[in-house]
């Protein structure tokens, strides 16, 4: 099947490579010439502009976006809206906010252009292991693209599926990432407790390896944790700063709107925000209050 890939960064390039291995005709575009050359080397074709990309495709066209959520996705879809024809399909495989996806679909629909949103998980391991794909969109359109999803997934019959109408794919991926926040935080706190029990001199990498087999807490995240601890047992050189992609925030906002208690996701998100405050005013004020009411010593900075 012919498929266009817009955005040939690490993940987009890996997805293109997986599609090429499965025998698909991949035509790519990326502003970076080096990224386009890499796709050609891998066996794909490229265009040096979005209009050129559209001209290189047979109708009905299918164009997969792997570009940053927000303004870049907005601008790319707006440009494509004026280039594409009725019957063409745009697949947004990035981490777009599902409400933005609904807005994009509403803008494309009067032109007869389909939008499919595909929440994509798998990261740098997706090339070898396959991607988890949460697909939202018109059932007939998704069915037409089935060969692409089957090639990107770990297997044709698992790891992907149409979860509902347009918007539902990104909504599902948003909640997936919120769950991921909580799981990661639980592992991080548990291993921190183990590390702080100094008198036992516990080997955290050994414990992670033990838990990987038979334990009820085994998971791919634990596998990755074991790898990280094996490479760097003390995590030397890693700053205690944890970024977030925004999806945890969106998940929590949705939980509040729906009236769904989500304590673990909320706490894990707040901990990520806290990690970025290298000069915490709130902690300083806590110390000052303890000094005021109890005369407790204040540690000088």
Residue pairs with C-beta under 8 A, 6 or more apart in sequence:
1 24
1 25
1 62
1 145
1 147
1 148
2 24
2 25
2 26
2 27
2 57
2 58
2 61
2 62
3 19
3 24
3 25
3 26
3 27
3 62
3 63
3 64
3 148
4 26
4 27
4 28
4 29
4 53
4 56
4 57
4 61
4 62
4 63
4 64
5 12
5 15
5 16
5 19
5 26
5 27
5 28
5 29
5 39
5 44
5 64
5 66
6 12
6 28
6 29
6 30
6 50
6 53
6 63
6 64
6 65
6 66
6 67
6 76
7 30
7 65
7 66
7 67
7 94
8 16
8 28
8 29
8 30
8 32
8 35
8 36
8 38
8 39
8 66
9 30
9 35
9 66
10 124
11 66
11 120
11 123
11 124
11 126
12 28
12 30
12 66
13 35
13 38
13 39
13 42
14 124
14 126
14 127
15 64
15 66
15 93
15 120
15 126
15 127
15 131
15 152
16 26
16 28
16 39
16 42
16 44
17 42
17 127
18 126
18 127
18 130
18 131
18 151
18 152
19 26
19 148
19 151
19 152
20 26
20 42
20 43
20 44
22 151
24 147
24 148
24 151
25 45
26 39
26 43
26 44
26 45
27 44
27 45
27 46
27 47
27 53
27 56
27 57
28 35
28 36
28 39
28 44
28 45
28 46
28 47
28 53
29 36
29 46
29 47
29 48
29 49
29 50
29 52
29 53
30 36
30 39
30 46
36 46
36 48
37 46
39 45
39 46
40 46
45 56
47 53
47 55
47 56
50 76
50 79
50 80
50 83
51 83
53 63
54 61
54 63
54 80
54 83
54 84
57 63
59 85
59 87
59 88
60 85
60 87
60 88
60 89
60 144
61 84
61 85
61 88
61 89
62 88
62 89
62 91
62 145
62 148
63 80
63 84
63 88
63 89
63 90
63 91
64 91
64 93
64 118
64 148
65 73
65 76
65 77
65 90
65 91
65 92
65 93
65 94
66 93
66 94
66 120
67 73
67 76
67 94
68 94
69 94
69 95
69 96
69 97
69 100
69 246
70 96
70 100
73 92
73 94
73 96
73 100
73 104
74 100
74 104
77 90
77 92
77 104
77 107
77 108
77 115
78 107
80 90
80 113
81 107
81 108
81 111
81 113
84 90
84 111
84 113
85 112
85 113
86 111
86 112
86 113
87 112
87 113
87 114
88 113
88 114
89 113
89 114
89 115
89 116
89 141
89 144
89 145
90 104
90 108
90 113
90 114
90 115
90 116
91 115
91 116
91 117
91 118
91 145
92 101
92 104
92 115
92 116
92 117
92 118
92 170
93 118
93 120
94 120
95 119
95 170
95 173
95 177
95 245
95 246
95 247
96 104
96 117
96 170
97 170
97 174
97 246
97 250
98 117
98 167
98 168
98 170
98 171
98 174
98 250
99 167
101 115
101 117
101 136
101 166
101 167
101 169
101 170
102 166
102 167
104 115
105 115
105 117
105 166
105 167
108 114
108 115
109 115
114 137
114 138
114 141
115 137
115 166
116 135
116 136
116 137
116 138
116 141
116 142
116 145
116 166
116 169
117 135
117 136
117 137
117 166
117 167
117 168
117 169
117 170
118 133
118 134
118 135
118 136
118 149
118 169
119 133
119 134
119 135
119 136
119 169
119 170
119 171
119 172
119 173
119 174
119 176
120 126
120 131
120 132
120 133
120 134
120 173
121 131
121 132
121 134
121 173
121 176
122 129
122 130
122 131
122 132
126 152
129 154
130 152
130 153
130 154
130 155
130 159
131 152
131 153
131 154
131 159
131 160
132 153
132 154
132 159
132 160
133 149
133 152
133 153
133 159
133 160
133 161
134 160
134 161
134 163
134 168
134 169
134 170
134 172
134 173
134 176
135 142
135 149
135 160
135 161
135 162
135 163
135 169
136 162
136 163
136 164
136 165
136 166
136 167
136 168
136 169
136 170
136 171
136 172
137 162
137 165
137 166
137 169
138 165
138 166
139 162
142 149
142 162
149 160
150 156
150 160
152 160
153 159
153 160
163 169
163 172
164 172
171 254
173 247
174 247
174 250
174 251
174 254
175 251
175 254
177 245
177 247
177 248
177 251
178 247
178 248
178 251
178 252
178 255
178 262
178 265
178 269
179 265
180 221
181 244
181 248
181 251
181 265
181 268
181 269
181 272
182 264
182 265
182 267
182 268
183 219
183 221
184 221
184 268
185 264
185 267
185 268
185 271
186 264
187 221
187 222
187 225
191 204
191 207
191 208
191 225
191 229
194 202
194 204
194 207
195 202
195 204
203 233
204 229
204 233
205 226
205 229
205 230
205 233
208 222
208 225
208 226
208 229
209 226
211 217
211 218
211 222
212 218
212 222
212 223
212 226
228 235
232 238
240 275
241 275
241 276
242 271
242 272
242 275
242 276
243 272
244 269
244 272
244 273
248 265
248 268
248 269
248 272
249 269
251 262
251 265
252 262
252 265
252 266
252 269
255 261
255 262
255 265
255 266
274 280
287 296
287 298
287 299
288 298
290 296
290 298
291 297
291 298
